Amino acid sequence: MTSSATLLERYKGCLLGLAVADALGAPFEGLENDLIRAIAGDSDQIVAKPTVETMYYTDDTQMTIGVAETLITHGRIEPDALAKSFADNFDSNRGYGPGAKKIIQAMIDREDWQKLSEDIYPGGSYGNGAAMRIAPVGLAFHRDLETLNEQVRLASEPTHKHNLAVEGALLIAHAISFVMRHSTFDRKDFYDYLKKQVNEEEFQWQLSIADMIEIGSPLWSSLGNSLEAHRSVLASIACFAVTPDSYEQTIGRAIFLGNDTDTLAAMAGAISGAHLGIQAVPTHLLDIMEEQGKGRHYIEDLAVQLYERFEGERVV
């Protein structure tokens, strides 16, 4: 389970791996496993034979783009700049939840979006919206773990202040950080590392379960497949950890979990792409990714700019 990908290939693999998986999973969002099977066949067929001619990403990728743009411009998460990027990129047809729509509309209208966020989600949202967009932070600060933790919180809190949401984002960012720092994947070391990054009892329990999961294991159902961070993040991580040498199997399995298919696949695809590099993302999927505006090549260029900004090496 050794990856020979270069650092630049991992940057590209992470962002495009997220976007491709998000777009591939989008048509199945809200569907249960049995219906997905009836429509598209098994998990391998979902990846081999997409059900659409052009794949369009959702809010997962659009907000990830906003995080990446902010990091490239400022070198860190500046909350007001991040809010502006979310507002500038906002497309209500990308599948945003009702709460996120209201908060981003307040950002667009230059209203007090921070107060509105607190009013909509007293105590903070514990959805997976922070985790789904956190990949650029995991890339940029994969060597500086103290800064990574701080930046994850800053990137999460505009819409997700609940500790479950923040720790869910921390888990995805640290999963990416781990694979970026290791060319060889060891599952025990991976889970032992993740257990040290979070304190919530729910995540600690799920990490102990995920560590025992094998392909076909009945334990999958205990990790969830819904939009709550503590019912989706570990499922995505486990999809990667059982097949770390296959991007296709990782995202196919994530989609086949059903329900929040686009986000489950996006989180799993980001980790897999960071580990294996862009060469692991199937060409036939990249070829049918949307291209206009901030499409496939824009996302690839963001990966290059992130690499140049945080690795200090110009790509010619």
C-alpha positions as CSV (number, residue, x, y, z in Angstrom):
1,M,0.0,0.0,0.0
2,T,2.7,2.5,-1.0
3,S,2.0,5.6,-3.1
4,S,4.6,6.9,-5.5
5,A,2.8,10.1,-6.1
6,T,4.7,13.4,-5.9
7,L,3.5,16.1,-3.6
8,L,2.1,18.2,-6.5
9,E,0.2,15.1,-7.7
10,R,-1.3,14.7,-4.2
11,Y,-2.5,18.3,-4.1
12,K,-4.2,17.8,-7.5
13,G,-5.5,14.4,-6.5
14,C,-7.0,15.7,-3.3
15,L,-9.0,18.6,-4.8
16,L,-10.0,16.8,-8.0
17,G,-10.6,13.6,-6.2
18,L,-13.0,15.4,-4.0
19,A,-14.8,17.2,-6.9
20,V,-15.1,14.1,-9.1
21,A,-16.5,12.0,-6.2
22,D,-18.9,14.8,-5.2
23,A,-20.2,15.0,-8.8
24,L,-20.4,11.3,-9.2
25,G,-22.4,10.9,-6.0
26,A,-24.7,13.8,-6.6
27,P,-27.4,12.1,-8.7
28,F,-27.9,9.5,-5.9
29,E,-28.2,11.9,-3.0
30,G,-31.1,10.9,-0.7
31,L,-31.4,7.4,-2.1
32,E,-31.0,4.2,-0.1
33,N,-28.6,1.5,-1.1
34,D,-31.3,-0.8,-2.7
35,L,-32.5,1.9,-5.0
36,I,-29.0,2.9,-6.0
37,R,-28.3,-0.7,-6.9
38,A,-31.5,-0.9,-9.0
39,I,-30.5,2.3,-10.9
40,A,-26.7,1.9,-11.3
41,G,-25.7,-1.7,-10.4
42,D,-23.0,-2.4,-7.9
43,S,-20.4,0.0,-6.5
44,D,-17.9,-0.9,-9.2
45,Q,-20.4,-0.1,-12.0
46,I,-21.3,3.3,-10.5
47,V,-17.7,4.4,-11.1
48,A,-17.2,2.5,-14.4
49,K,-20.4,3.7,-16.0
50,P,-21.6,7.1,-14.8
51,T,-25.3,7.7,-15.2
52,V,-24.8,11.2,-16.7
53,E,-23.0,12.6,-19.7
54,T,-21.6,15.6,-17.8
55,M,-20.9,15.5,-14.0
56,Y,-21.7,18.6,-12.0
57,Y,-20.4,19.2,-8.5
58,T,-22.4,20.4,-5.5
59,D,-22.0,22.8,-2.7
60,D,-19.3,20.5,-1.2
61,T,-16.9,21.4,-4.0
62,Q,-18.1,25.0,-4.4
63,M,-17.3,25.7,-0.7
64,T,-14.0,23.8,-1.0
65,I,-13.1,26.2,-3.8
66,G,-13.9,29.1,-1.5
67,V,-11.6,27.7,1.2
68,A,-8.8,27.2,-1.3
69,E,-9.1,30.6,-2.8
70,T,-8.9,32.2,0.6
71,L,-5.8,30.2,1.5
72,I,-4.1,31.1,-1.7
73,T,-4.8,34.8,-1.3
74,H,-4.2,35.2,2.4
75,G,-2.0,32.3,3.4
76,R,-4.4,31.5,6.1
77,I,-8.2,31.5,6.8
78,E,-9.4,35.1,7.3
79,P,-13.1,34.7,8.3
80,D,-14.3,37.8,6.5
81,A,-12.4,36.9,3.3
82,L,-13.7,33.4,3.5
83,A,-17.3,34.7,3.9
84,K,-16.7,36.9,0.8
85,S,-15.4,33.9,-1.2
86,F,-18.5,31.8,-0.2
87,A,-20.7,34.7,-1.2
88,D,-19.0,35.4,-4.5
89,N,-19.1,31.7,-5.5
90,F,-22.6,31.0,-4.3
91,D,-25.0,29.2,-6.7
92,S,-28.2,28.2,-5.0
93,N,-28.7,25.3,-7.5
94,R,-25.7,23.5,-6.1
95,G,-27.6,21.8,-3.3
96,Y,-27.0,24.0,-0.3
97,G,-29.1,23.3,2.8
98,P,-31.7,25.9,3.9
99,G,-29.6,27.1,6.8
100,A,-26.4,27.6,4.7
101,K,-28.4,29.4,2.1
102,K,-29.6,31.9,4.6
103,I,-26.2,32.5,6.1
104,I,-24.5,32.9,2.7
105,Q,-27.3,35.2,1.5
106,A,-26.6,37.4,4.6
107,M,-22.9,37.3,3.5
108,I,-23.9,38.5,0.0
109,D,-26.2,41.2,1.5
110,R,-23.4,42.3,3.9
111,E,-25.6,41.7,6.9
112,D,-24.5,40.3,10.3
113,W,-24.1,36.7,9.1
114,Q,-22.3,35.7,12.3
115,K,-25.3,36.6,14.4
116,L,-27.7,35.0,11.9
117,S,-25.6,31.8,12.1
118,E,-26.0,31.7,15.9
119,D,-29.8,32.4,15.6
120,I,-30.3,29.6,13.0
121,Y,-28.2,27.1,14.9
122,P,-28.2,27.8,18.6
123,G,-25.2,26.1,19.9
124,G,-23.9,25.6,16.4
125,S,-24.7,23.2,13.5
126,Y,-23.3,19.7,13.9
127,G,-23.7,18.9,10.2
128,N,-20.9,17.7,7.9
129,G,-20.7,21.0,6.0
130,A,-17.4,22.0,7.6
131,A,-15.8,18.6,7.0
132,M,-16.9,18.5,3.4
133,R,-15.0,21.6,2.5
134,I,-11.9,21.3,4.7
135,A,-9.6,19.5,2.4
136,P,-7.5,22.6,1.3
137,V,-6.7,23.2,5.0
138,G,-5.5,19.6,5.4
139,L,-3.2,20.1,2.4
140,A,-1.8,23.5,3.2
141,F,-0.9,22.7,6.8
142,H,-0.2,19.0,6.6
143,R,3.2,19.5,8.3
144,D,2.2,22.1,10.9
145,L,-0.4,20.4,13.0
146,E,-0.9,23.1,15.6
147,T,-1.7,25.6,12.9
148,L,-3.9,23.0,11.1
149,N,-6.1,22.7,14.2
150,E,-6.5,26.5,14.4
151,Q,-7.2,26.9,10.7
152,V,-9.8,24.1,10.7
153,R,-11.7,25.9,13.4
154,L,-11.6,29.2,11.6
155,A,-12.8,27.5,8.3
156,S,-15.6,25.7,10.1
157,E,-17.1,28.3,12.4
158,P,-18.8,30.6,9.8
159,T,-21.5,28.0,9.4
160,H,-20.6,25.2,11.9
161,K,-19.6,26.1,15.4
162,H,-20.8,22.9,17.2
163,N,-17.9,20.9,18.4
164,L,-19.1,17.7,16.7
165,A,-18.9,19.6,13.3
166,V,-15.5,21.1,14.1
167,E,-14.1,17.7,15.2
168,G,-15.5,16.1,12.1
169,A,-13.6,18.6,10.0
170,L,-10.5,18.0,12.1
171,L,-10.8,14.3,11.4
172,I,-10.9,14.8,7.6
173,A,-8.1,17.4,7.7
174,H,-5.9,15.2,9.8
175,A,-6.7,12.2,7.6
176,I,-5.4,14.2,4.7
177,S,-2.4,15.4,6.7
178,F,-1.5,11.9,7.7
179,V,-1.5,10.5,4.1
180,M,0.3,13.5,2.8
181,R,3.1,12.8,5.3
182,H,3.3,9.1,4.6
183,S,4.0,7.3,1.3
184,T,3.1,4.0,2.9
185,F,-0.3,3.5,4.5
186,D,-0.6,1.6,7.7
187,R,-4.2,1.4,8.9
188,K,-3.4,0.9,12.6
189,D,-1.1,3.9,12.7
190,F,-3.7,5.9,10.8
191,Y,-6.5,5.2,13.3
192,D,-4.2,5.6,16.3
193,Y,-3.2,9.0,15.0
194,L,-6.8,10.1,14.4
195,K,-7.8,9.0,17.9
196,K,-5.3,11.6,19.3
197,Q,-6.9,14.5,17.3
198,V,-10.4,14.5,18.8
199,N,-12.0,14.4,22.2
200,E,-15.7,13.8,21.5
201,E,-16.8,10.4,22.9
202,E,-18.9,9.7,19.8
203,F,-15.9,10.0,17.5
204,Q,-13.7,8.0,19.9
205,W,-16.2,5.2,19.9
206,Q,-16.6,5.3,16.1
207,L,-12.8,5.3,15.6
208,S,-12.6,2.1,17.6
209,I,-15.4,0.5,15.5
210,A,-13.8,1.7,12.2
211,D,-10.5,0.2,13.1
212,M,-12.2,-3.2,13.0
213,I,-14.1,-2.8,9.7
214,E,-13.3,-5.0,6.8
215,I,-15.0,-5.2,3.3
216,G,-18.4,-6.6,3.8
217,S,-18.4,-6.0,7.6
218,P,-21.8,-5.6,9.2
219,L,-20.2,-2.8,11.3
220,W,-20.7,-0.3,8.5
221,S,-24.2,0.6,9.6
222,S,-22.9,1.9,13.0
223,L,-21.0,4.7,11.2
224,G,-24.0,6.2,9.5
225,N,-24.6,7.8,6.1
226,S,-26.5,11.0,7.0
227,L,-25.6,14.7,7.0
228,E,-24.6,14.9,10.7
229,A,-20.8,15.0,11.1
230,H,-20.9,12.2,13.7
231,R,-23.0,10.0,11.3
232,S,-20.9,10.4,8.1
233,V,-17.3,11.5,8.7
234,L,-16.0,8.2,10.0
235,A,-18.0,6.3,7.4
236,S,-16.1,8.2,4.7
237,I,-12.7,7.7,6.4
238,A,-13.4,4.0,6.7
239,C,-14.3,3.8,3.0
240,F,-10.8,4.9,2.3
241,A,-9.0,2.9,5.0
242,V,-10.4,-0.5,3.8
243,T,-9.2,0.1,0.2
244,P,-6.4,2.7,0.4
245,D,-4.9,1.5,-2.9
246,S,-8.0,2.1,-5.0
247,Y,-9.7,5.5,-5.5
248,E,-12.5,3.8,-7.5
249,Q,-13.3,1.3,-4.8
250,T,-13.2,4.0,-2.1
251,I,-15.7,6.4,-3.8
252,G,-17.9,3.6,-5.1
253,R,-18.3,2.2,-1.6
254,A,-19.0,5.7,-0.2
255,I,-21.8,6.3,-2.7
256,F,-23.1,2.8,-2.1
257,L,-23.7,3.7,1.5
258,G,-26.7,5.7,0.3
259,N,-28.4,8.9,1.6
260,D,-25.8,11.7,1.8
261,T,-23.9,10.2,-1.2
262,D,-22.2,13.3,-2.6
263,T,-20.7,14.4,0.7
264,L,-19.7,10.9,1.8
265,A,-17.9,10.4,-1.5
266,A,-16.4,13.9,-1.5
267,M,-14.7,13.4,1.9
268,A,-13.5,9.9,1.0
269,G,-12.3,11.0,-2.4
270,A,-10.3,13.9,-1.0
271,I,-8.4,11.5,1.3
272,S,-7.9,8.9,-1.4
273,G,-6.7,11.5,-3.9
274,A,-4.3,13.0,-1.4
275,H,-2.8,9.5,-0.8
276,L,-2.7,8.2,-4.4
277,G,-2.3,11.4,-6.4
278,I,-4.2,12.6,-9.5
279,Q,-3.1,9.6,-11.6
280,A,-5.5,7.5,-9.5
281,V,-8.6,9.5,-10.4
282,P,-10.0,7.8,-13.5
283,T,-9.6,9.7,-16.8
284,H,-13.1,8.8,-18.0
285,L,-14.5,10.6,-14.9
286,L,-12.2,13.7,-15.3
287,D,-13.2,13.9,-19.0
288,I,-16.9,14.3,-18.2
289,M,-16.5,16.8,-15.3
290,E,-18.0,20.2,-15.9
291,E,-15.5,22.6,-17.4
292,Q,-17.2,26.0,-17.7
293,G,-16.4,28.7,-15.1
294,K,-14.8,27.1,-12.0
295,G,-14.8,23.6,-13.4
296,R,-12.3,20.9,-13.7
297,H,-9.3,22.9,-14.9
298,Y,-9.9,25.8,-12.6
299,I,-9.9,23.3,-9.6
300,E,-6.7,21.8,-10.9
301,D,-5.1,25.2,-11.1
302,L,-6.2,25.9,-7.6
303,A,-4.3,22.8,-6.5
304,V,-1.2,24.1,-8.3
305,Q,-1.5,27.5,-6.7
306,L,-2.0,25.9,-3.2
307,Y,1.1,23.9,-3.8
308,E,3.1,26.9,-4.9
309,R,1.8,29.0,-1.9
310,F,2.5,26.4,0.8
311,E,5.4,24.3,-0.6
312,G,7.3,27.4,-1.9
313,E,8.0,25.7,-5.2
314,R,7.0,27.3,-8.5
315,V,5.4,25.0,-11.0
316,V,6.6,25.7,-14.6
